[in-house]
Amino acid sequence: MIEVDSIYIANPRKRDKFTHDEIKKNIHLIGLKRPISFRKIVHEHYRYALICGQGAWRHTSNTERKSSQPLLKMWTKKQAI
C-alpha cells in the first residue's frame, strides 16, 4: 500500500472537469490500462514521486482512502530518466 500523503507530484497537470470525469468513468468500466508509476525519493515530507499516471492516481486517491493499491510500477531514479 502507498499512503496518499506520501506522493509528490513534480509536474502536476491541469485537467478540466470533463477530462477528469472521463478518466474516472473509464477506470470504473475497464480498470487501469497502464500502471501508475512511482519512484522512491529522499524528501522531508514525501516518500515517492509520481512519474506517470496522474489522472488515475488522482482518481484512486480521491476516493476518501488514506492509502491505495492500484496497479503500480516502481522505478529507480536511473530507470526514470
C-alpha positions as CSV (number, residue, x, y, z in Angstrom):
1,M,0.0,0.0,0.0
2,I,1.1,3.5,-0.7
3,E,-0.1,6.3,1.5
4,V,-1.8,9.1,-0.5
5,D,0.0,11.8,1.5
6,S,3.4,10.3,0.7
7,I,3.3,11.1,-3.0
8,Y,5.0,14.1,-4.6
9,I,3.7,15.2,-7.9
10,A,6.5,17.2,-9.5
11,N,4.7,18.3,-12.7
12,P,1.0,18.5,-11.9
13,R,-1.3,18.5,-14.9
14,K,-4.3,20.7,-15.1
15,R,-7.4,19.0,-16.3
16,D,-10.9,20.2,-16.8
17,K,-13.8,18.5,-15.1
18,F,-14.9,16.8,-18.3
19,T,-11.5,15.1,-18.8
20,H,-11.3,14.1,-15.2
21,D,-14.8,12.6,-15.3
22,E,-13.8,10.7,-18.5
23,I,-10.8,9.2,-16.7
24,K,-13.0,8.2,-13.7
25,K,-15.6,6.6,-16.0
26,N,-13.0,4.6,-17.9
27,I,-11.4,3.3,-14.7
28,H,-14.7,2.2,-13.4
29,L,-15.7,0.5,-16.7
30,I,-12.4,-1.2,-17.7
31,G,-9.9,-0.6,-14.9
32,L,-6.4,0.7,-15.3
33,K,-4.9,0.0,-18.7
34,R,-1.3,1.0,-17.6
35,P,0.4,1.0,-14.3
36,I,0.7,4.2,-12.2
37,S,4.5,4.7,-12.0
38,F,6.4,5.9,-9.0
39,R,10.0,6.1,-7.8
40,K,11.3,6.4,-4.2
41,I,12.7,9.7,-3.3
42,V,14.6,11.2,-0.3
43,H,12.4,14.1,0.8
44,E,11.4,15.6,4.1
45,H,7.6,15.1,3.6
46,Y,7.3,12.6,0.7
47,R,8.5,9.0,0.1
48,Y,7.6,8.7,-3.6
49,A,7.5,10.8,-6.7
50,L,4.8,10.2,-9.3
51,I,6.3,9.5,-12.8
52,C,3.2,8.6,-14.9
53,G,-0.5,8.2,-14.3
54,Q,-1.5,11.3,-12.5
55,G,-5.1,11.2,-13.7
56,A,-5.6,7.6,-12.4
57,W,-3.7,8.4,-9.2
58,R,-5.9,11.4,-8.5
59,H,-9.0,9.3,-9.0
60,T,-7.8,6.5,-6.8
61,S,-6.6,8.9,-4.1
62,N,-9.8,11.0,-4.2
63,T,-11.9,8.1,-3.0
64,E,-11.6,9.1,0.6
65,R,-9.0,6.5,1.4
66,K,-5.8,7.1,3.3
67,S,-3.9,4.6,1.2
68,S,-4.3,3.0,-2.2
69,Q,-3.0,-0.1,-4.0
70,P,-3.8,0.4,-7.7
71,L,-1.7,-1.2,-10.4
72,L,1.7,0.2,-9.6
73,K,5.1,0.1,-11.1
74,M,8.2,1.2,-9.1
75,W,11.2,2.7,-10.8
76,T,14.6,3.6,-9.7
77,K,15.9,7.1,-10.3
78,K,18.2,5.8,-13.1
79,Q,15.3,4.0,-14.8
80,A,13.0,7.0,-14.6
81,I,15.4,9.2,-16.6
